[in-house]
Amino acid sequence: MQHNSSNKALSMPDAFVILFFVMLLAALASHLVPAGSFDLLPAKTNAAGELQKPRIDPQSFSYSQESNQGVVLFAEPGETGFLNYAFEGLVSGDRNGAAIGVIAFILLTGGAFGIIMQSGAVNNGILALIKHTQNMQILFIPLMFTLFSLGGAVFGMGEEAIAFCIVLLPLMLALGYDAITTVLVTYIATQIGFATSWMNPFSVAIAQGIADLPLMSGAPYRMVLWLVFTLFGVIFTMSYAAKIKKNPEISVSFQTDQQLRSQQLAQQQSAFTALDAAILTLFVAGIAWVIWGVVARGYYIPQIATQFFALGLATAMLAIVGKRMTVNGAADAFKQGAAELLPAALIVGMAKGIVLLLGGDDPTQPSVLNTLLHLAGESFNEVPAYIAAWMMLIFQSIFNFFVTSGSGQAALTMPLVAPLSDLVGVSRQIAVLAFQLGDGLTNCIVPTSASLIGCLGVVRVDWMLWAKFAWKLQLWLFVLASLAVVVAVAIGYQ
């Protein structure tokens, strides 16, 4: 049976193959769909006296007058070509986000954790912890899931889950769970919290500001949704984890999990020593430093990557002084840790190429993406309120495939969707809710999400295997989201 399941897994197309064919579709769309653009309204000052960014004028859409549409096969300087998507995608963005910033984050963090894991202290500590907490394991998954969901709701935790996947994977494997459980407890929990947040400054606040709603308004209903979705996530994860613990072979990540377990056993020392305690104390202090930086100082990708790099350096120094590791051994561990995450880093960059082939996400420049946005908005006209609200959810879910940034999607879609909601009899608060749920929940499966691919990369799970597992979860989340917007219409959510 194991042999057959292995053959099935091997016959599934690689994530790079999937992305390539999506690129082909994007390139074809650039020839078939005319490009368009919007004008921006003047910047306004909000109630707090802050100058807001200029917004799209939804009535200003116009098609490009240029007849030459569509990407070429190979681009000369200053153009976008199909064969250029890999390089252009990899170097796009800036140090604070996709793609180049997230790529650097993945490689540096992976290298740092390569050193930490090679020291053996984490494995020894896990085994000692399990030995002393046999009766408390039932509380571990619900507690972790709730905390990560809260992190997503309060400060938009997402990319940070990549590092915590590395931290928790050895513990999950030692407890008898799998890599999938690790992603559920960390990344999926953050996205459920993100999607149902009542105060997230990176999605709710931006979308409400664009929709001319009081910031953080409508919080009670969103808090109820957070409780409902988080409870569903806890139950789903605990049910899945129990099945895996009883029968590990049914996991889609069983083969790679077994390899990682073997590595853990190889790295295990004879006993938990003072050096292990010193390294783990440093590790906990480093994690506390990261959490403090995110919450108190607003640290993001550049700072967090540097913090983990510093933690890796400090761990190497301790391990070298304690004669657990040589200088060259530390360097090799760093290179090996980064190398294992290189495929995930490449996918993050290449996925950005999809948006580039569609003309980019600048609303003022002619692009196919702007045209698709305009046509989707027009389809909301003259439909019942319940259907319109549900269509908004579907639209935001699909659009998130192309623009996975919450703030970026809000900036592009809300100037169109908010006025349209007035026309179809749906409150702007519901339009914002549809944006939230569509944006956050589809991050759990779309291969263009840098955070998802980063998390899957660090736990050694191919995206296709993840999709094979996650489609049922995604379907349940969509059903819950659909009920949430329908109930919001029914209660007149404002």
N, C-alpha and C positions, 0 to 999 in steps of 0.2 A: 504493500500500500504506500509506503513512504517513497518507494522508487517512482511509482506512477505520479504522485503529487509533485515530485521533483521535476519530472518531465513536463508536467503542465506548467509549472512555474517557469521553466526554461523556455517554453514555447511562447510565453507572453511577450509582447513587444516591449522593448526597453523605453524608458521615459524619453530618451533622446530621439528615438524613432517617432514617438507620439508627437513630440514638439516639432520635429521636422515636417510632418504632414500638416500640422496646424499652421506652420509657416507657409506652406504651399497654399493653403486656403486663404490666408491673409494676403499673400501676394496676388492670388487670383481675384480676391475682392477689390484690391486696389485698382484693377483694370475694369471691373464690372460696375463698381459703385462710384458715382461722382463724388469728388471731395467737396467739402463745404466748410464754412467758418462762421463764427459769431463775432459780434462787437461786444465790448465791455462797457458796463455802466460806470459812471464816476465813483470813486471810492467814497464811502460814507463813514461818519463817526457814530459809534454805537452809544448806548445809554451810559456806559462806563467811561466814555470819553476816549476810547481807543479807536484808531483809524483802521477800518476793515479793508481787506483786499478788494479790488474791483471785481464785480460780479458779471456773469454772462447776461446779456440782454436776450431773453428767449424769443423776442419778436424780430431779432436782427439776423437770423440765419440766412445765408445766401450761398449758392453754389459757386465754385471757383469758375472764373471766366477762361482759364487756361484749358485748352483742348487736350494737351498731352497729359494723360492720367496714367497711373500705374507705375509700380517700381520696375526698374530695369534689372537685368540678370546680374550685372556686375557694375558697381557704382564707381564713378570717378570722384575725385575730391569734391565734397560739398553736396553729394547726392546720397540717396539711400537705395541700395540694391539687394536683391534676394540673397545672393551669396555672401553679402556683408553682414547678415543678421547676427552671426556668432560673435564677431569682433565688436561690432557696434553695440550689441546688447551687453557684452561683458564690460565695456568701458563707459556705459551710460550711467546717468544719475550722478550723485556726489557722495562725499564721505559720510553723509548722514542717512543714506538710504539706498534702495535698489538702484543699480545693481552693484556698482563697484564697492560701496560701503559695506553691504551685506556679505559680499564675497570675501573682503578683507577680514570681516568679523568672524566668518566661519573658519577660515584658514588659521587665523591667530588663536582663536579659542580652541580649535581642534588640536593645534600644536601644544598649547599649554596643558590641556587635559591629557595629552599623550604622555607628558612628563609625570603628571599627578598619578595617572593609572599605573604607569610603569614602576613607580615607587613601591607599589604593593600595599600602601597604607590604607587605601580606601577598601580594598578587598578584605584585609585583616579586620578593619573596623566594622565592616558589615557583618562578617561572621560572628564577631564578638557581640554585636548589637542583637542579632537574631537569637543568639543563645540566651540573652537576658530579657528578651521581650516576646517570648513565644505566645503569651496570652493577650498581647495588645495588638497583634497584626491586623485584626478585623477593623480597627479604627484608622489604620494607615491610609487606605485609599480614599474614604470619604473626607478625611481631614485634609489631605493633600489637594484633592479635587476642589474642595470648597475654597481653600486658600488661593489657589491659582485662578479660579473663577473670579474671586474678589479682586485679585490683582488686575485681571483684564477689565473689570468693571470700573475700578477706581482710577487707575493711571494708564490704561491702554496697553497692558503687558502683552507682548506678542513675540518680537524677536528675542526677548530675554529668555523665552522658554527653551531656546536652542541649548543654552548653557545648562539649564536645569535638566534637560533630557540626558545630557552627558553625566550629570551628577547622580541622577536617580536610576539610570539603567542598570548599573551593577547591583544595586539594592533590589530592584524589581526581579532581576534574574535569580538572585540568591533566595528571594522569597518564593520562588516557583512560578512567577508570572513571566511575561514576555515583553518584547520591545514595543508591541502594539499598546499594551497596557501603559507603558511609560509615556507614550505620545498622548494617550487619552487623558491621563492624570495631569499632564503639564500643558501641552499646546492646545488640545481640544477644550480643556477647562478654561484657558485664557480667552479663547474665541467665543465660547458661550457667554462668559462674563462681558466681553467686549460688545457682543451683539445685543445684550439686554441691559446695558449700563444706563444708569440714570445721571451720571456725572462725568463721563469720559471726556476730557478736554480735546481729544484728537478726533472724535466723531460726533458725539451728541452736541457739544458746544458749537463746533464749526457749522454743522448742518442747521441747528436752530438759529444761529446768527444769520446765516444766508436766507433762511425762511422768515426772518423778521419775527421770531418767537422769543419770549424771555428766556435767557440762558438757564439751563437746568430745570425748565418747567416740565410739567407732566411726570414728575419723579415717582409718585406713588404707584401708578400702573406699571412703570418700568421695574420698580422694585419687586412687585408681584411676579412679573415675568422672569426676573433674575432668579427668584426662589424656585419657580416652577421648572425653568430650563436647567438650573443647576441640580435640582433634585433628580430630574430625568437623567442628566449626565452621570450623577453618582450611581444611580440604580443600574444604568446601562453598563457602566464600567465595572461595577462590582459583580454583576451577572457574568460578564465576559471573563473577568479575571478568575472567577470561581471555576468556570469551564476549563480554562487553560491550566489552572493548578491541578485539576483532576485528570486532565488528558492533554499534556503539553504538545503532543504530535499534531493536534488539529490547528495549531497556530500557523498562519501564513509565513511567519518569520522564524519558524522552528529551526531551520538549518543554520541560519546566521546566529540565532540565539545560542545554539549548541557550541558553535565555534567560540563565541564570546565567553561562555561558561568555561570552556577548556582553557582559554587565556587567563581567566580569573584564577583557576586552580593552579596554573603554571606560575602565576605571580604571587601566590599566597606564600607567606613566610611560615616558619614553624610555630610562631606564637605572636600575640599582640604585644609589641614592645614599646618602650619609652619613645623611640624614634617615630613609631606609628602614631602615638599620641601627640607628639610635637607637630607632625605633618598635618594631622587631622585638625588640630587646634588652629594652625595657620590657615587651613582650608576653610574652616567655619568662619574665621575672622575675615577672610577674603570675600566669602559669600555675603556676610553682614555688610562689608564695605560696599559691595555692588548694590545691595538693596537700599542702603542709606543713600547712595549716589542717585539712584533712580527716583526715590521718593522725595528726598530733601533737596537735592541739587539739580534734578532734571537731567541727569546723565542719559546719554543715548548711545548709539552704536560706537562712535569713536572712543568714548570714555570707557564704556563697558569692555570693549575689546582690549583696551590698554590695561584695565584692571585685571583681567584674566591672564594677560601676558605677564604682568608683574607677579601674579600669584604663581604662575608656572616657573618663573625665574627663582622666586623665593623657595619654592618646593625643591627645585633642582639643587640649590645651594645646601639646603638641609640634608637632602639625600646624599649628596657628595660628601659633606662633612661626616655624616653617619655611616659612610662607606657602604651605602645601599646602592649607589649608582656612581659611575665614573663621569667625567666631564664629557667625553665623547658619547657615552651612553645616554646622557641627558639630551645632547644634540640629536642623536638618532631617534630618541623617543619623540622629540618635538617634530622632526621631519615625518616620522611615521604617522603621528596623530594628524598632522595637516594633510598628508597624502591620502589618508582614508576618507577625508571629507572633500577631496578635490572634485569628485563627480557631482556632489550636491552644489558646490560653488559654481561649476560650469553650467548646471541647469538653471540656477538663479539668473545668471547673465543672459543665457540664450533665450529664456522665456521673455525677457524684456524686449527681445527682437520682434515679438509679435506686434507690440504697440508701435514700434518704429516702422514696420512694414505697412501699417495702417495709417501712417502719416504723423504719428506722435500724438501727445495728449494736450497740446496747446490749443485752447479754444479759438484763438485769434488767427491761427494758421490753417489753411485748407487741409483737411484730412478726411479719410474715410470714417474714422472714429467719430468725428463731429457729425457727419451725415447720419450714421447709425443712431447716434444720440438724438438727433432731431426727429428722425422717423419714428423712433420708439415713443418719444414724447407726444407726437401727433396722434398715435394710436389710442391714447387715453381719452380722447374727446368722445362725448356722446355715449358713454357707457354708464350703467348703474354704479352707485357709490361702492357697493361691496366688490363688484368685479374690478372697478378702477383701482381700489386699494390693493387687491390681490395682484393685478397686473403690475402695479408699482413694485411689489415685492419680487415678482418674477423678473422684471426689467433690471432692478438693482442686483439681483442674484447673477444674472447673465453678464451684466456690465462689469461685475467684479472680476470676471475672468481676465479682462483687459487692464483694469486699473485696480490693483489690490490694496492700494493705499487708502485708508479710510478718509483722511483729509483730502486727498486728491480726488477721490470719487465724489465726495460731498461738494467740492468746488466745481466739478464738471456737471453733476446731475441736478443738484438741488435748485439752482437758478431756473431750470426748466420745469422740474417736477412741482415745485412749490406753487407757481402761478397756475399750472394745470390742475392742481388739486382744488383750487378755488372754483374752477370752471365745472368740474365734475361732482362737486358737492362733498368732497372729502377734506377734512381739516388738515391744515399744514402739519399739525403735530403727528397725524397718522402718516403723512408723507415722509416725515423724518423717521418715524418708527420703521416704515417699510425699507427705507435706506439702511438703517442700522442693522436690521435682521438680514436683509439681503447681502449686505457687505460682509458682516461678521461671520455668518454661518457658512457661507460658501468658501471662506478661507480654510475650512476643514478638509477640502478635497481638491480645489483647483491647483493644477501643477504650476501655475504662474505665481503662486504665493511663495515668496522667498523664505518666509518663516517656516512654512510647512515643509518645504523641501530641505531646509536646514535641519529641522528636527528629525525628519526621516533619514537624512544623511548620517547624523551622529549616532542613530540607533541601528544603522545598516539595513534599512528597509527600502526596497525599490518602490517608486511611486505606484507602479502598476499593481504590486502586491497590496499596497495600502488601499488603492481604489477598489480592489476586489473585496477587501474587508469593509471599507468605510461607506459603500454606497447605501447600505441599509441604515446606518447611523444618519447619513445625510438626508435620506428620505424621511425618517422620523423627525428630524429637526425642521425640515421644510413643512411637514404637516403641522407641527406645533407653531411654526412661524405664521402659517396661513390662518390657523385658528386665532392667533394673537391679533392679526390685523382685522379679521372679521369681527371679533369681539370688540375691538377698538371702535369700529364703525357703529356697532350695535349700541354701545354705551355713550356714543357721542364724544369720544376722547378728544380733549382740547389741550 
